[in-house]
Amino acid sequence: MIQVTFNDGTGGVANFMDKIFQDKREIVQSLKDVALFKSFTVKAHTITWPNGLDFAPEFIKSLISTSASS
């Protein structure tokens, strides 16, 4: 999970767990390595990993938990 904030004010915790464990592409599967997952940077307005993987900001926004705590 990564805490994100977008320039439109939307923010929260993006949970990549389902994507990493359901996507069968090797480049995505490599993020099971916690050290690699944690080594992300922000480039060109999105999260990027050293292996070349990035996701569109719209996709990352869709991963933010919408459940509110009450």
Summary of the structure (lengths in Angstrom):
residues: 70
radius of gyration: 12.3
end to end distance: 21.2
largest distance: 38.9
contacts: 147
relative contact order: 0.22
helix: 34%
strand: 23%
